[in-house]
């Protein structure tokens, strides 16, 4: 398992974002050299966990529980074949492009060591938005991405440090439940009847998903 690239974005004015300021940080590009990774702070106030990376719409993105976004190169390759066009590392707005790791199949609460210092913990899936659709320039992209069910994973920072392209990656903890990123994605998008199953992931789950699961159980039962 390997970190192929670390991808950072700067604020960019675009016509397709619903951000009132008209800018987005989704256009992320691979960078050379070390990048500092640390917990950024609360959602709504803080942005990315990677130094130099822009998060422009902080009510929906960034913060401690969405500090880092990872996507498997294997999934990008699959989309390349389907779309008939190349997709560069960072092309989905991901901070980390990985190789040899089933990112969407990762368990909520799973921990990854990257290089010698950094430890990250999986919290939830990425939810596609119209900014993502505009960035890709593909019609009905939100619907297509959702149907694929390979959304990539958001992570929180457990141990800060520096990472760089080429670092080895290792799964150092796998919790004893079966709640994957892909399952969480389906539960919060197209199959809400799955929400009760998310409770098995406990506090490792992104707080918004945990609240949604608890509300569903309170209203409908298990």
HELIX and SHEET records of a PDB file:
HELIX    1   1 UNK A   64  UNK A   66  5                                   3    
HELIX    2   2 UNK A   73  UNK A   83  1                                  11    
HELIX    3   3 UNK A  130  UNK A  136  1                                   7    
HELIX    4   4 UNK A  141  UNK A  148  1                                   8    
HELIX    5   5 UNK A  181  UNK A  189  1                                   9    
HELIX    6   6 UNK A  192  UNK A  194  5                                   3    
HELIX    7   7 UNK A  195  UNK A  198  1                                   4    
HELIX    8   8 UNK A  199  UNK A  204  5                                   6    
HELIX    9   9 UNK A  207  UNK A  220  1                                  14    
SHEET    1   A 8 UNK A  28  UNK A  31  0                                        
SHEET    2   A 8 UNK A   2  UNK A   9 -1                                        
SHEET    3   A 8 UNK A  96  UNK A  99 -1                                        
SHEET    4   A 8 UNK A  68  UNK A  72  1                                        
SHEET    5   A 8 UNK A 153  UNK A 159 -1                                        
SHEET    6   A 8 UNK A 118  UNK A 125 -1                                        
SHEET    7   A 8 UNK A 111  UNK A 114 -1                                        
SHEET    8   A 8 UNK A 169  UNK A 173 -1                                        
SHEET    1   B 2 UNK A  12  UNK A  13  0                                        
SHEET    2   B 2 UNK A  23  UNK A  24 -1                                        
SHEET    1   C 2 UNK A  35  UNK A  37  0                                        
SHEET    2   C 2 UNK A 161  UNK A 163 -1                                        
END                                                                             
